[in-house]
Amino acid sequence: MAYGMITKIKKELPRKLKRKAMLNKTSIKSYDKNNKLTPAMILKLQEHSKHHTASHIRMMVRMMGSGTSFNQAHKETMKKMGK
């Protein structure tokens, strides 16, 4: 290595900090027993699942299936379950 040459060393991130995978559409649909979620709702929940646990998404699906809006379901779920 020549003097003054800077090399970038690529380090692996710890598993905890790696990006979480999304839940797939079929798993979100399986949480919806009454089939009341629209495809747009499912996509929004799928994107939301990157940041939250499966149990968080499951509770939101149940609440949204009974007529609660996305924001209201999220607030209630955060109060009861957390992330």
PDB file with SEQRES, HELIX, SHEET and CRYST1 records, atoms N, CA, C and O in Angstrom:
SEQRES   1 A   83  MET ALA TYR GLY MET ILE THR LYS ILE LYS LYS GLU LEU          
SEQRES   2 A   83  PRO ARG LYS LEU LYS ARG LYS ALA MET LEU ASN LYS THR          
SEQRES   3 A   83  SER ILE LYS SER TYR ASP LYS ASN ASN LYS LEU THR PRO          
SEQRES   4 A   83  ALA MET ILE LEU LYS LEU GLN GLU HIS SER LYS HIS HIS          
SEQRES   5 A   83  THR ALA SER HIS ILE ARG MET MET VAL ARG MET MET GLY          
SEQRES   6 A   83  SER GLY THR SER PHE ASN GLN ALA HIS LYS GLU THR MET          
SEQRES   7 A   83  LYS LYS MET GLY LYS                                          
HELIX    1 AA1 ARG A   15  LEU A   17  5                                   3    
HELIX    2 AA2 LYS A   25  TYR A   31  1                                   7    
HELIX    3 AA3 PRO A   39  HIS A   48  1                                  10    
HELIX    4 AA4 ALA A   54  GLY A   65  1                                  12    
HELIX    5 AA5 PHE A   70  LYS A   80  1                                  11    
CRYST1    1.000    1.000    1.000  90.00  90.00  90.00 P 1           1          
ATOM      1  N   MET A   1       0.843  -1.173   0.000  1.00  0.00           N  
ATOM      2  CA  MET A   1       0.000   0.000   0.000  1.00  0.00           C  
ATOM      3  C   MET A   1       0.889   1.236   0.000  1.00  0.00           C  
ATOM      4  O   MET A   1       1.801   1.367   0.816  1.00  0.00           O  
ATOM      5  N   ALA A   2       0.612   2.107  -0.900  1.00  0.00           N  
ATOM      6  CA  ALA A   2       1.408   3.318  -1.046  1.00  0.00           C  
ATOM      7  C   ALA A   2       1.091   4.309   0.072  1.00  0.00           C  
ATOM      8  O   ALA A   2       0.004   4.304   0.649  1.00  0.00           O  
ATOM      9  N   TYR A   3       2.060   5.143   0.353  1.00  0.00           N  
ATOM     10  CA  TYR A   3       1.902   6.149   1.391  1.00  0.00           C  
ATOM     11  C   TYR A   3       0.783   7.121   1.017  1.00  0.00           C  
ATOM     12  O   TYR A   3       0.740   7.605  -0.114  1.00  0.00           O  
ATOM     13  N   GLY A   4      -0.111   7.407   1.942  1.00  0.00           N  
ATOM     14  CA  GLY A   4      -1.181   8.365   1.717  1.00  0.00           C  
ATOM     15  C   GLY A   4      -2.401   7.782   1.026  1.00  0.00           C  
ATOM     16  O   GLY A   4      -3.395   8.480   0.828  1.00  0.00           O  
ATOM     17  N   MET A   5      -2.335   6.508   0.656  1.00  0.00           N  
ATOM     18  CA  MET A   5      -3.473   5.899  -0.020  1.00  0.00           C  
ATOM     19  C   MET A   5      -4.496   5.451   1.032  1.00  0.00           C  
ATOM     20  O   MET A   5      -4.153   4.743   1.978  1.00  0.00           O  
ATOM     21  N   ILE A   6      -5.711   5.859   0.860  1.00  0.00           N  
ATOM     22  CA  ILE A   6      -6.757   5.526   1.818  1.00  0.00           C  
ATOM     23  C   ILE A   6      -7.620   4.419   1.214  1.00  0.00           C  
ATOM     24  O   ILE A   6      -8.105   4.532   0.088  1.00  0.00           O  
ATOM     25  N   THR A   7      -7.796   3.369   1.973  1.00  0.00           N  
ATOM     26  CA  THR A   7      -8.670   2.288   1.524  1.00  0.00           C  
ATOM     27  C   THR A   7      -9.858   2.214   2.460  1.00  0.00           C  
ATOM     28  O   THR A   7      -9.734   2.398   3.671  1.00  0.00           O  
ATOM     29  N   LYS A   8     -10.976   1.947   1.890  1.00  0.00           N  
ATOM     30  CA  LYS A   8     -12.180   1.806   2.693  1.00  0.00           C  
ATOM     31  C   LYS A   8     -12.330   0.344   3.075  1.00  0.00           C  
ATOM     32  O   LYS A   8     -12.282  -0.545   2.225  1.00  0.00           O  
ATOM     33  N   ILE A   9     -12.508   0.118   4.331  1.00  0.00           N  
ATOM     34  CA  ILE A   9     -12.732  -1.238   4.813  1.00  0.00           C  
ATOM     35  C   ILE A   9     -14.220  -1.387   5.058  1.00  0.00           C  
ATOM     36  O   ILE A   9     -14.810  -0.648   5.846  1.00  0.00           O  
ATOM     37  N   LYS A  10     -14.819  -2.349   4.378  1.00  0.00           N  
ATOM     38  CA  LYS A  10     -16.245  -2.567   4.499  1.00  0.00           C  
ATOM     39  C   LYS A  10     -16.502  -3.515   5.666  1.00  0.00           C  
ATOM     40  O   LYS A  10     -16.073  -4.669   5.649  1.00  0.00           O  
ATOM     41  N   LYS A  11     -17.196  -3.021   6.662  1.00  0.00           N  
ATOM     42  CA  LYS A  11     -17.517  -3.849   7.820  1.00  0.00           C  
ATOM     43  C   LYS A  11     -18.975  -4.279   7.732  1.00  0.00           C  
ATOM     44  O   LYS A  11     -19.832  -3.539   7.248  1.00  0.00           O  
ATOM     45  N   GLU A  12     -19.230  -5.468   8.201  1.00  0.00           N  
ATOM     46  CA  GLU A  12     -20.603  -5.957   8.276  1.00  0.00           C  
ATOM     47  C   GLU A  12     -21.289  -5.300   9.469  1.00  0.00           C  
ATOM     48  O   GLU A  12     -20.709  -5.192  10.550  1.00  0.00           O  
ATOM     49  N   LEU A  13     -22.524  -4.866   9.261  1.00  0.00           N  
ATOM     50  CA  LEU A  13     -23.292  -4.324  10.370  1.00  0.00           C  
ATOM     51  C   LEU A  13     -23.709  -5.465  11.286  1.00  0.00           C  
ATOM     52  O   LEU A  13     -23.921  -6.586  10.822  1.00  0.00           O  
ATOM     53  N   PRO A  14     -23.828  -5.195  12.562  1.00  0.00           N  
ATOM     54  CA  PRO A  14     -24.357  -6.245  13.443  1.00  0.00           C  
ATOM     55  C   PRO A  14     -25.765  -6.623  13.004  1.00  0.00           C  
ATOM     56  O   PRO A  14     -26.484  -5.798  12.440  1.00  0.00           O  
ATOM     57  N   ARG A  15     -26.153  -7.849  13.257  1.00  0.00           N  
ATOM     58  CA  ARG A  15     -27.457  -8.354  12.818  1.00  0.00           C  
ATOM     59  C   ARG A  15     -28.597  -7.467  13.312  1.00  0.00           C  
ATOM     60  O   ARG A  15     -29.598  -7.286  12.619  1.00  0.00           O  
ATOM     61  N   LYS A  16     -28.439  -6.918  14.512  1.00  0.00           N  
ATOM     62  CA  LYS A  16     -29.469  -6.082  15.109  1.00  0.00           C  
ATOM     63  C   LYS A  16     -29.730  -4.820  14.280  1.00  0.00           C  
ATOM     64  O   LYS A  16     -30.867  -4.354  14.213  1.00  0.00           O  
ATOM     65  N   LEU A  17     -28.698  -4.266  13.653  1.00  0.00           N  
ATOM     66  CA  LEU A  17     -28.838  -3.012  12.930  1.00  0.00           C  
ATOM     67  C   LEU A  17     -29.167  -3.195  11.447  1.00  0.00           C  
ATOM     68  O   LEU A  17     -29.432  -2.214  10.752  1.00  0.00           O  
ATOM     69  N   LYS A  18     -29.153  -4.424  10.958  1.00  0.00           N  
ATOM     70  CA  LYS A  18     -29.479  -4.642   9.555  1.00  0.00           C  
ATOM     71  C   LYS A  18     -30.947  -4.341   9.318  1.00  0.00           C  
ATOM     72  O   LYS A  18     -31.763  -4.425  10.236  1.00  0.00           O  
ATOM     73  N   ARG A  19     -31.276  -3.994   8.100  1.00  0.00           N  
ATOM     74  CA  ARG A  19     -32.643  -3.651   7.754  1.00  0.00           C  
ATOM     75  C   ARG A  19     -33.553  -4.864   7.894  1.00  0.00           C  
ATOM     76  O   ARG A  19     -33.226  -5.954   7.423  1.00  0.00           O  
ATOM     77  N   LYS A  20     -34.682  -4.669   8.537  1.00  0.00           N  
ATOM     78  CA  LYS A  20     -35.628  -5.740   8.760  1.00  0.00           C  
ATOM     79  C   LYS A  20     -36.410  -6.016   7.486  1.00  0.00           C  
ATOM     80  O   LYS A  20     -36.752  -5.091   6.748  1.00  0.00           O  
ATOM     81  N   ALA A  21     -36.687  -7.263   7.233  1.00  0.00           N  
ATOM     82  CA  ALA A  21     -37.444  -7.636   6.044  1.00  0.00           C  
ATOM     83  C   ALA A  21     -38.928  -7.351   6.250  1.00  0.00           C  
ATOM     84  O   ALA A  21     -39.430  -7.392   7.373  1.00  0.00           O  
ATOM     85  N   MET A  22     -39.616  -7.065   5.160  1.00  0.00           N  
ATOM     86  CA  MET A  22     -41.052  -6.830   5.215  1.00  0.00           C  
ATOM     87  C   MET A  22     -41.792  -8.150   5.330  1.00  0.00           C  
ATOM     88  O   MET A  22     -41.296  -9.194   4.906  1.00  0.00           O  
ATOM     89  N   LEU A  23     -42.977  -8.094   5.903  1.00  0.00           N  
ATOM     90  CA  LEU A  23     -43.869  -9.247   5.847  1.00  0.00           C  
ATOM     91  C   LEU A  23     -44.417  -9.324   4.430  1.00  0.00           C  
ATOM     92  O   LEU A  23     -44.595  -8.295   3.776  1.00  0.00           O  
ATOM     93  N   ASN A  24     -44.683 -10.520   3.955  1.00  0.00           N  
ATOM     94  CA  ASN A  24     -45.247 -10.613   2.608  1.00  0.00           C  
ATOM     95  C   ASN A  24     -46.767 -10.455   2.654  1.00  0.00           C  
ATOM     96  O   ASN A  24     -47.379 -10.534   3.719  1.00  0.00           O  
ATOM     97  N   LYS A  25     -47.358 -10.234   1.491  1.00  0.00           N  
ATOM     98  CA  LYS A  25     -48.791  -9.944   1.409  1.00  0.00           C  
ATOM     99  C   LYS A  25     -49.639 -11.088   1.937  1.00  0.00           C  
ATOM    100  O   LYS A  25     -50.659 -10.855   2.586  1.00  0.00           O  
ATOM    101  N   THR A  26     -49.226 -12.332   1.664  1.00  0.00           N  
ATOM    102  CA  THR A  26     -50.041 -13.471   2.087  1.00  0.00           C  
ATOM    103  C   THR A  26     -50.099 -13.586   3.603  1.00  0.00           C  
ATOM    104  O   THR A  26     -51.130 -13.975   4.151  1.00  0.00           O  
ATOM    105  N   SER A  27     -49.006 -13.252   4.291  1.00  0.00           N  
ATOM    106  CA  SER A  27     -49.045 -13.323   5.749  1.00  0.00           C  
ATOM    107  C   SER A  27     -49.941 -12.235   6.325  1.00  0.00           C  
ATOM    108  O   SER A  27     -50.631 -12.464   7.319  1.00  0.00           O  
ATOM    109  N   ILE A  28     -49.937 -11.059   5.716  1.00  0.00           N  
ATOM    110  CA  ILE A  28     -50.826  -9.981   6.175  1.00  0.00           C  
ATOM    111  C   ILE A  28     -52.278 -10.354   5.889  1.00  0.00           C  
ATOM    112  O   ILE A  28     -53.153 -10.113   6.721  1.00  0.00           O  
ATOM    113  N   LYS A  29     -52.540 -10.937   4.728  1.00  0.00           N  
ATOM    114  CA  LYS A  29     -53.902 -11.365   4.404  1.00  0.00           C  
ATOM    115  C   LYS A  29     -54.383 -12.450   5.355  1.00  0.00           C  
ATOM    116  O   LYS A  29     -55.568 -12.500   5.685  1.00  0.00           O  
ATOM    117  N   SER A  30     -53.481 -13.321   5.802  1.00  0.00           N  
ATOM    118  CA  SER A  30     -53.884 -14.398   6.704  1.00  0.00           C  
ATOM    119  C   SER A  30     -54.308 -13.860   8.070  1.00  0.00           C  
ATOM    120  O   SER A  30     -55.091 -14.509   8.764  1.00  0.00           O  
ATOM    121  N   TYR A  31     -53.807 -12.686   8.469  1.00  0.00           N  
ATOM    122  CA  TYR A  31     -54.233 -12.074   9.727  1.00  0.00           C  
ATOM    123  C   TYR A  31     -55.642 -11.505   9.622  1.00  0.00           C  
ATOM    124  O   TYR A  31     -56.320 -11.342  10.636  1.00  0.00           O  
ATOM    125  N   ASP A  32     -56.088 -11.202   8.407  1.00  0.00           N  
ATOM    126  CA  ASP A  32     -57.394 -10.585   8.175  1.00  0.00           C  
ATOM    127  C   ASP A  32     -58.439 -11.685   8.000  1.00  0.00           C  
ATOM    128  O   ASP A  32     -58.599 -12.225   6.906  1.00  0.00           O  
ATOM    129  N   LYS A  33     -59.142 -12.011   9.071  1.00  0.00           N  
ATOM    130  CA  LYS A  33     -60.112 -13.114   9.038  1.00  0.00           C  
ATOM    131  C   LYS A  33     -61.354 -12.774   8.220  1.00  0.00           C  
ATOM    132  O   LYS A  33     -61.929 -13.658   7.585  1.00  0.00           O  
ATOM    133  N   ASN A  34     -61.782 -11.503   8.222  1.00  0.00           N  
ATOM    134  CA  ASN A  34     -63.018 -11.112   7.546  1.00  0.00           C  
ATOM    135  C   ASN A  34     -62.799 -10.620   6.119  1.00  0.00           C  
ATOM    136  O   ASN A  34     -63.761 -10.255   5.443  1.00  0.00           O  
ATOM    137  N   ASN A  35     -61.566 -10.604   5.653  1.00  0.00           N  
ATOM    138  CA  ASN A  35     -61.225 -10.113   4.308  1.00  0.00           C  
ATOM    139  C   ASN A  35     -61.769  -8.715   4.045  1.00  0.00           C  
ATOM    140  O   ASN A  35     -62.368  -8.461   2.999  1.00  0.00           O  
ATOM    141  N   LYS A  36     -61.560  -7.816   4.992  1.00  0.00           N  
ATOM    142  CA  LYS A  36     -62.063  -6.448   4.842  1.00  0.00           C  
ATOM    143  C   LYS A  36     -60.989  -5.454   4.421  1.00  0.00           C  
ATOM    144  O   LYS A  36     -61.308  -4.296   4.151  1.00  0.00           O  
ATOM    145  N   LEU A  37     -59.730  -5.868   4.358  1.00  0.00           N  
ATOM    146  CA  LEU A  37     -58.666  -4.946   3.975  1.00  0.00           C  
ATOM    147  C   LEU A  37     -58.590  -4.820   2.457  1.00  0.00           C  
ATOM    148  O   LEU A  37     -58.684  -5.808   1.729  1.00  0.00           O  
ATOM    149  N   THR A  38     -58.418  -3.590   2.001  1.00  0.00           N  
ATOM    150  CA  THR A  38     -58.263  -3.347   0.566  1.00  0.00           C  
ATOM    151  C   THR A  38     -56.805  -3.600   0.176  1.00  0.00           C  
ATOM    152  O   THR A  38     -55.936  -3.630   1.048  1.00  0.00           O  
ATOM    153  N   PRO A  39     -56.521  -3.783  -1.115  1.00  0.00           N  
ATOM    154  CA  PRO A  39     -55.126  -3.960  -1.544  1.00  0.00           C  
ATOM    155  C   PRO A  39     -54.225  -2.790  -1.150  1.00  0.00           C  
ATOM    156  O   PRO A  39     -53.048  -2.995  -0.855  1.00  0.00           O  
ATOM    157  N   ALA A  40     -54.761  -1.565  -1.141  1.00  0.00           N  
ATOM    158  CA  ALA A  40     -53.974  -0.400  -0.733  1.00  0.00           C  
ATOM    159  C   ALA A  40     -53.605  -0.483   0.750  1.00  0.00           C  
ATOM    160  O   ALA A  40     -52.485  -0.143   1.130  1.00  0.00           O  
ATOM    161  N   MET A  41     -54.540  -0.932   1.581  1.00  0.00           N  
ATOM    162  CA  MET A  41     -54.264  -1.094   3.007  1.00  0.00           C  
ATOM    163  C   MET A  41     -53.185  -2.144   3.237  1.00  0.00           C  
ATOM    164  O   MET A  41     -52.307  -1.976   4.083  1.00  0.00           O  
ATOM    165  N   ILE A  42     -53.264  -3.223   2.475  1.00  0.00           N  
ATOM    166  CA  ILE A  42     -52.290  -4.307   2.618  1.00  0.00           C  
ATOM    167  C   ILE A  42     -50.897  -3.811   2.243  1.00  0.00           C  
ATOM    168  O   ILE A  42     -49.924  -4.131   2.926  1.00  0.00           O  
ATOM    169  N   LEU A  43     -50.789  -3.033   1.162  1.00  0.00           N  
ATOM    170  CA  LEU A  43     -49.492  -2.485   0.768  1.00  0.00           C  
ATOM    171  C   LEU A  43     -48.932  -1.544   1.831  1.00  0.00           C  
ATOM    172  O   LEU A  43     -47.735  -1.559   2.115  1.00  0.00           O  
ATOM    173  N   LYS A  44     -49.802  -0.728   2.412  1.00  0.00           N  
ATOM    174  CA  LYS A  44     -49.364   0.197   3.445  1.00  0.00           C  
ATOM    175  C   LYS A  44     -48.883  -0.554   4.681  1.00  0.00           C  
ATOM    176  O   LYS A  44     -47.878  -0.180   5.285  1.00  0.00           O  
ATOM    177  N   LEU A  45     -49.595  -1.611   5.056  1.00  0.00           N  
ATOM    178  CA  LEU A  45     -49.173  -2.414   6.194  1.00  0.00           C  
ATOM    179  C   LEU A  45     -47.884  -3.176   5.897  1.00  0.00           C  
ATOM    180  O   LEU A  45     -47.053  -3.372   6.783  1.00  0.00           O  
ATOM    181  N   GLN A  46     -47.728  -3.597   4.665  1.00  0.00           N  
ATOM    182  CA  GLN A  46     -46.508  -4.303   4.274  1.00  0.00           C  
ATOM    183  C   GLN A  46     -45.297  -3.379   4.423  1.00  0.00           C  
ATOM    184  O   GLN A  46     -44.261  -3.792   4.945  1.00  0.00           O  
ATOM    185  N   GLU A  47     -45.421  -2.156   3.974  1.00  0.00           N  
ATOM    186  CA  GLU A  47     -44.340  -1.181   4.114  1.00  0.00           C  
ATOM    187  C   GLU A  47     -44.101  -0.852   5.593  1.00  0.00           C  
ATOM    188  O   GLU A  47     -42.963  -0.667   6.024  1.00  0.00           O  
ATOM    189  N   HIS A  48     -45.185  -0.785   6.353  1.00  0.00           N  
ATOM    190  CA  HIS A  48     -45.124  -0.470   7.784  1.00  0.00           C  
ATOM    191  C   HIS A  48     -44.431  -1.587   8.563  1.00  0.00           C  
ATOM    192  O   HIS A  48     -43.838  -1.341   9.614  1.00  0.00           O  
ATOM    193  N   SER A  49     -44.505  -2.814   8.048  1.00  0.00           N  
ATOM    194  CA  SER A  49     -43.955  -3.964   8.759  1.00  0.00           C  
ATOM    195  C   SER A  49     -42.435  -3.955   8.809  1.00  0.00           C  
ATOM    196  O   SER A  49     -41.847  -4.731   9.562  1.00  0.00           O  
ATOM    197  N   LYS A  50     -41.779  -3.095   8.023  1.00  0.00           N  
ATOM    198  CA  LYS A  50     -40.318  -2.978   8.091  1.00  0.00           C  
ATOM    199  C   LYS A  50     -39.881  -2.481   9.463  1.00  0.00           C  
ATOM    200  O   LYS A  50     -38.800  -2.822   9.944  1.00  0.00           O  
ATOM    201  N   HIS A  51     -40.729  -1.677  10.081  1.00  0.00           N  
ATOM    202  CA  HIS A  51     -40.353  -0.994  11.312  1.00  0.00           C  
ATOM    203  C   HIS A  51     -40.989  -1.590  12.568  1.00  0.00           C  
ATOM    204  O   HIS A  51     -40.683  -1.157  13.679  1.00  0.00           O  
ATOM    205  N   HIS A  52     -41.873  -2.582  12.401  1.00  0.00           N  
ATOM    206  CA  HIS A  52     -42.612  -3.109  13.540  1.00  0.00           C  
ATOM    207  C   HIS A  52     -42.663  -4.628  13.503  1.00  0.00           C  
ATOM    208  O   HIS A  52     -42.411  -5.253  12.472  1.00  0.00           O  
ATOM    209  N   THR A  53     -42.995  -5.209  14.653  1.00  0.00           N  
ATOM    210  CA  THR A  53     -43.037  -6.660  14.786  1.00  0.00           C  
ATOM    211  C   THR A  53     -44.302  -7.222  14.145  1.00  0.00           C  
ATOM    212  O   THR A  53     -45.240  -6.490  13.831  1.00  0.00           O  
ATOM    213  N   ALA A  54     -44.301  -8.543  13.959  1.00  0.00           N  
ATOM    214  CA  ALA A  54     -45.457  -9.201  13.361  1.00  0.00           C  
ATOM    215  C   ALA A  54     -46.681  -9.091  14.262  1.00  0.00           C  
ATOM    216  O   ALA A  54     -47.798  -8.957  13.764  1.00  0.00           O  
ATOM    217  N   SER A  55     -46.490  -9.145  15.582  1.00  0.00           N  
ATOM    218  CA  SER A  55     -47.635  -9.017  16.489  1.00  0.00           C  
ATOM    219  C   SER A  55     -48.233  -7.619  16.434  1.00  0.00           C  
ATOM    220  O   SER A  55     -49.443  -7.456  16.593  1.00  0.00           O  
ATOM    221  N   HIS A  56     -47.400  -6.609  16.211  1.00  0.00           N  
ATOM    222  CA  HIS A  56     -47.886  -5.234  16.048  1.00  0.00           C  
ATOM    223  C   HIS A  56     -48.759  -5.149  14.790  1.00  0.00           C  
ATOM    224  O   HIS A  56     -49.846  -4.572  14.824  1.00  0.00           O  
ATOM    225  N   ILE A  57     -48.287  -5.716  13.699  1.00  0.00           N  
ATOM    226  CA  ILE A  57     -49.041  -5.687  12.440  1.00  0.00           C  
ATOM    227  C   ILE A  57     -50.336  -6.482  12.580  1.00  0.00           C  
ATOM    228  O   ILE A  57     -51.378  -6.062  12.078  1.00  0.00           O  
ATOM    229  N   ARG A  58     -50.276  -7.623  13.255  1.00  0.00           N  
ATOM    230  CA  ARG A  58     -51.467  -8.459  13.439  1.00  0.00           C  
ATOM    231  C   ARG A  58     -52.557  -7.691  14.168  1.00  0.00           C  
ATOM    232  O   ARG A  58     -53.724  -7.751  13.780  1.00  0.00           O  
ATOM    233  N   MET A  59     -52.188  -6.970  15.220  1.00  0.00           N  
ATOM    234  CA  MET A  59     -53.180  -6.200  15.966  1.00  0.00           C  
ATOM    235  C   MET A  59     -53.740  -5.063  15.112  1.00  0.00           C  
ATOM    236  O   MET A  59     -54.937  -4.780  15.158  1.00  0.00           O  
ATOM    237  N   MET A  60     -52.880  -4.416  14.337  1.00  0.00           N  
ATOM    238  CA  MET A  60     -53.353  -3.345  13.457  1.00  0.00           C  
ATOM    239  C   MET A  60     -54.321  -3.880  12.406  1.00  0.00           C  
ATOM    240  O   MET A  60     -55.316  -3.225  12.094  1.00  0.00           O  
ATOM    241  N   VAL A  61     -54.044  -5.053  11.862  1.00  0.00           N  
ATOM    242  CA  VAL A  61     -54.933  -5.654  10.852  1.00  0.00           C  
ATOM    243  C   VAL A  61     -56.301  -5.917  11.458  1.00  0.00           C  
ATOM    244  O   VAL A  61     -57.326  -5.637  10.835  1.00  0.00           O  
ATOM    245  N   ARG A  62     -56.320  -6.457  12.680  1.00  0.00           N  
ATOM    246  CA  ARG A  62     -57.603  -6.719  13.332  1.00  0.00           C  
ATOM    247  C   ARG A  62     -58.392  -5.430  13.540  1.00  0.00           C  
ATOM    248  O   ARG A  62     -59.601  -5.390  13.309  1.00  0.00           O  
ATOM    249  N   MET A  63     -57.704  -4.380  13.976  1.00  0.00           N  
ATOM    250  CA  MET A  63     -58.391  -3.107  14.231  1.00  0.00           C  
ATOM    251  C   MET A  63     -58.867  -2.463  12.931  1.00  0.00           C  
ATOM    252  O   MET A  63     -59.977  -1.936  12.866  1.00  0.00           O  
ATOM    253  N   MET A  64     -58.026  -2.505  11.897  1.00  0.00           N  
ATOM    254  CA  MET A  64     -58.400  -1.900  10.618  1.00  0.00           C  
ATOM    255  C   MET A  64     -59.532  -2.688   9.956  1.00  0.00           C  
ATOM    256  O   MET A  64     -60.352  -2.106   9.246  1.00  0.00           O  
ATOM    257  N   GLY A  65     -59.584  -3.985  10.177  1.00  0.00           N  
ATOM    258  CA  GLY A  65     -60.674  -4.804   9.641  1.00  0.00           C  
ATOM    259  C   GLY A  65     -62.013  -4.465  10.266  1.00  0.00           C  
ATOM    260  O   GLY A  65     -63.064  -4.667   9.657  1.00  0.00           O  
ATOM    261  N   SER A  66     -61.968  -3.945  11.494  1.00  0.00           N  
ATOM    262  CA  SER A  66     -63.219  -3.573  12.157  1.00  0.00           C  
ATOM    263  C   SER A  66     -63.592  -2.115  11.937  1.00  0.00           C  
ATOM    264  O   SER A  66     -64.532  -1.614  12.553  1.00  0.00           O  
ATOM    265  N   GLY A  67     -62.851  -1.420  11.049  1.00  0.00           N  
ATOM    266  CA  GLY A  67     -63.253  -0.071  10.665  1.00  0.00           C  
ATOM    267  C   GLY A  67     -62.388   1.059  11.189  1.00  0.00           C  
ATOM    268  O   GLY A  67     -62.675   2.221  10.900  1.00  0.00           O  
ATOM    269  N   THR A  68     -61.353   0.771  11.939  1.00  0.00           N  
ATOM    270  CA  THR A  68     -60.470   1.810  12.456  1.00  0.00           C  
ATOM    271  C   THR A  68     -59.529   2.282  11.356  1.00  0.00           C  
ATOM    272  O   THR A  68     -59.119   1.489  10.508  1.00  0.00           O  
ATOM    273  N   SER A  69     -59.185   3.561  11.362  1.00  0.00           N  
ATOM    274  CA  SER A  69     -58.241   4.070  10.363  1.00  0.00           C  
ATOM    275  C   SER A  69     -56.821   3.607  10.700  1.00  0.00           C  
ATOM    276  O   SER A  69     -56.554   3.130  11.803  1.00  0.00           O  
ATOM    277  N   PHE A  70     -55.922   3.757   9.734  1.00  0.00           N  
ATOM    278  CA  PHE A  70     -54.534   3.340   9.913  1.00  0.00           C  
ATOM    279  C   PHE A  70     -53.892   4.064  11.087  1.00  0.00           C  
ATOM    280  O   PHE A  70     -53.271   3.435  11.943  1.00  0.00           O  
ATOM    281  N   ASN A  71     -54.040   5.392  11.131  1.00  0.00           N  
ATOM    282  CA  ASN A  71     -53.409   6.182  12.193  1.00  0.00           C  
ATOM    283  C   ASN A  71     -53.965   5.849  13.573  1.00  0.00           C  
ATOM    284  O   ASN A  71     -53.209   5.741  14.539  1.00  0.00           O  
ATOM    285  N   GLN A  72     -55.279   5.687  13.671  1.00  0.00           N  
ATOM    286  CA  GLN A  72     -55.882   5.342  14.953  1.00  0.00           C  
ATOM    287  C   GLN A  72     -55.435   3.953  15.407  1.00  0.00           C  
ATOM    288  O   GLN A  72     -55.128   3.741  16.580  1.00  0.00           O  
ATOM    289  N   ALA A  73     -55.402   3.015  14.470  1.00  0.00           N  
ATOM    290  CA  ALA A  73     -54.967   1.655  14.802  1.00  0.00           C  
ATOM    291  C   ALA A  73     -53.516   1.654  15.262  1.00  0.00           C  
ATOM    292  O   ALA A  73     -53.161   0.940  16.201  1.00  0.00           O  
ATOM    293  N   HIS A  74     -52.683   2.444  14.610  1.00  0.00           N  
ATOM    294  CA  HIS A  74     -51.271   2.505  14.990  1.00  0.00           C  
ATOM    295  C   HIS A  74     -51.099   3.086  16.389  1.00  0.00           C  
ATOM    296  O   HIS A  74     -50.329   2.559  17.193  1.00  0.00           O  
ATOM    297  N   LYS A  75     -51.814   4.170  16.681  1.00  0.00           N  
ATOM    298  CA  LYS A  75     -51.693   4.800  18.000  1.00  0.00           C  
ATOM    299  C   LYS A  75     -52.128   3.851  19.113  1.00  0.00           C  
ATOM    300  O   LYS A  75     -51.452   3.736  20.136  1.00  0.00           O  
ATOM    301  N   GLU A  76     -53.251   3.177  18.914  1.00  0.00           N  
ATOM    302  CA  GLU A  76     -53.756   2.241  19.919  1.00  0.00           C  
ATOM    303  C   GLU A  76     -52.804   1.067  20.112  1.00  0.00           C  
ATOM    304  O   GLU A  76     -52.554   0.634  21.237  1.00  0.00           O  
ATOM    305  N   THR A  77     -52.281   0.560  19.011  1.00  0.00           N  
ATOM    306  CA  THR A  77     -51.359  -0.574  19.082  1.00  0.00           C  
ATOM    307  C   THR A  77     -50.064  -0.174  19.791  1.00  0.00           C  
ATOM    308  O   THR A  77     -49.513  -0.956  20.566  1.00  0.00           O  
ATOM    309  N   MET A  78     -49.586   1.024  19.531  1.00  0.00           N  
ATOM    310  CA  MET A  78     -48.366   1.486  20.197  1.00  0.00           C  
ATOM    311  C   MET A  78     -48.600   1.625  21.710  1.00  0.00           C  
ATOM    312  O   MET A  78     -47.703   1.341  22.503  1.00  0.00           O  
ATOM    313  N   LYS A  79     -49.807   2.063  22.110  1.00  0.00           N  
ATOM    314  CA  LYS A  79     -50.114   2.184  23.535  1.00  0.00           C  
ATOM    315  C   LYS A  79     -50.151   0.812  24.196  1.00  0.00           C  
ATOM    316  O   LYS A  79     -49.592   0.617  25.274  1.00  0.00           O  
ATOM    317  N   LYS A  80     -50.821  -0.144  23.534  1.00  0.00           N  
ATOM    318  CA  LYS A  80     -51.022  -1.458  24.132  1.00  0.00           C  
ATOM    319  C   LYS A  80     -49.816  -2.377  24.034  1.00  0.00           C  
ATOM    320  O   LYS A  80     -49.453  -3.030  25.012  1.00  0.00           O  
ATOM    321  N   MET A  81     -49.189  -2.434  22.854  1.00  0.00           N  
ATOM    322  CA  MET A  81     -48.138  -3.417  22.598  1.00  0.00           C  
ATOM    323  C   MET A  81     -46.751  -2.820  22.469  1.00  0.00           C  
ATOM    324  O   MET A  81     -45.762  -3.471  22.807  1.00  0.00           O  
ATOM    325  N   GLY A  82     -46.666  -1.614  21.995  1.00  0.00           N  
ATOM    326  CA  GLY A  82     -45.361  -1.044  21.686  1.00  0.00           C  
ATOM    327  C   GLY A  82     -44.937  -1.449  20.284  1.00  0.00           C  
ATOM    328  O   GLY A  82     -45.779  -1.777  19.449  1.00  0.00           O  
ATOM    329  N   LYS A  83     -43.661  -1.428  20.029  1.00  0.00           N  
ATOM    330  CA  LYS A  83     -43.148  -1.676  18.697  1.00  0.00           C  
ATOM    331  C   LYS A  83     -43.185  -3.157  18.391  1.00  0.00           C  
ATOM    332  O   LYS A  83     -42.789  -3.572  17.302  1.00  0.00           O  
TER     333      LYS A  83                                                      
END                                                                             
